[in-house]
Amino acid sequence: MSEHLDGVAALLRPHSPAPADAAQARIADLLGDRLDVFLAAELPPRPTEAWELATLGVRPSARGRGLGSALLAEGLSRVDAAGGSCTLETSDPRNVELYSRHGFSVTATTRIPDGPVVHSMLRAPVGTGRP
């Protein structure tokens, strides 16, 4: 355990409200010059009753210690307790490997013009094998 905040995971329940204006502004700042590409992306629709892994991040100085997997496992335990499925999008092939180890499968790959390749992923409810 660390007294520093070295990582974060944000899982959103189905039908969660949009983030507050201040949070949306912060997200826009973090996206910087990628914002226009992000907003123009046409990704496949998510299952309406699925949770969403909105973000998972670990401070660079804390990487390589399993913190991301631990945060993800804790969040997914809550999804499992609710009997839910979970979706996410990632443009980093290393993340596809990480999420696959936690039960996610790639459901679509979208090539964004002048942008990244985005992998849409789904983790079915535990024990059902279906979304």
N, C-alpha and C positions, 0 to 999 in steps of 0.2 A: 504494500500500500504506500502511496505517496501523498504528501501533503500538498502537492502541486496538482493542478488540473491539467493532466497530460493528454486527455482524450475526451471525445464526446461522441455520443450516438443519439440520434433523434429518430424515433419511430412514431409515426402519426397513425392514430386510429382511423378506421373508415369514417368518412364524412366529417373529418376535423375541419374547423373553420380556417380560413386563410390567416396567415400570420399578420400580426399588427403592422401598421404602416411603418413604424420604426424598424421592425425586423425586416420588412421587405426592402427598405432603403439600405440596410446593412448588407443584405444579400446582394443587392445591385452593386454596391461598392466592392464587395468581394469578387464579383464576376468581372468587374472592370470592363475592358474592351471586348470581353466574350459575351456581354449581356445581349447584344443584338442577335448574335448567332444562337444563343440559348433561347431567346424569345421566338425566333423564327423556326426553330426545330419542330418538325411534325413527327412526334413519336407515337407509337401505337397506344391506344387507350388502355388504362389499367383496369383490372377487375374492380368493380365498384365497391365490393365488400372487403377488399384486401387492405391490410395495413400497408404503410409505405415507409421504407427506410429512407428518410429524407437526407440524412448525412451520417457519415462515420468518419472520424478523423482522429489522428494521433499526432501530437507535437513531434516534429522531426527528431528532437533529442531523445524521445522516448520510444522510438520505433524499434522493431526487432525483438521485443520482449513479450509479445503475445497480448498486449493491451487491447488492440483492435479486435482480436478474436474474443477476448473476455467481455468486452463491451457488447459485441454483437450477440454472443451467447446469452448474456443477461437480458438484453432486449428481446431476443427471440423466445426466451422462456416466458415472457409476459404475453407475447403473441400466441404461443402454444397454450397457455393457461386459458386464453379467450377462445381457443379453437379456430384461430384465424390463419389465413394465408398472408404472405408478405411479398411486396414487389419493390423493385429498385431499378435505377438506371445508373450505369457507370461507363466511362469512356477509357478506363485504365485496364488493360488486359491482366495486370497483376491482381486487380480487384476481382475479376471474373474467377480467377483461381481461388481466392479467399472465400468468396461467397459460395462457390460450388462446394467447398469443404463443409459449409454450413447448411447444405441442402437446397441451395438455389439452382435453377436451371435457366439457361438463356432461352427466352421465348421469341426474341426478335433482335435483329442487328440493323441499325439505321445509320447510313452514311450521310452526314450533314455536309452540304456544300460549303467549302471554305471553313470547315469545322471538323470536329472529331467524329470517330465512329462510336456510336452509343449502343451499348448492349442493355436491352431490357431483360430483367430476370424476375423469376417467380419462385417462391418457396411455398409448396402446398401445405395445407394444414397437416400437422404431424399425425401419422397413423391413418390418413384417409387416402393419400396418393392422388387427391384431386384439389383443384383450386377452390 
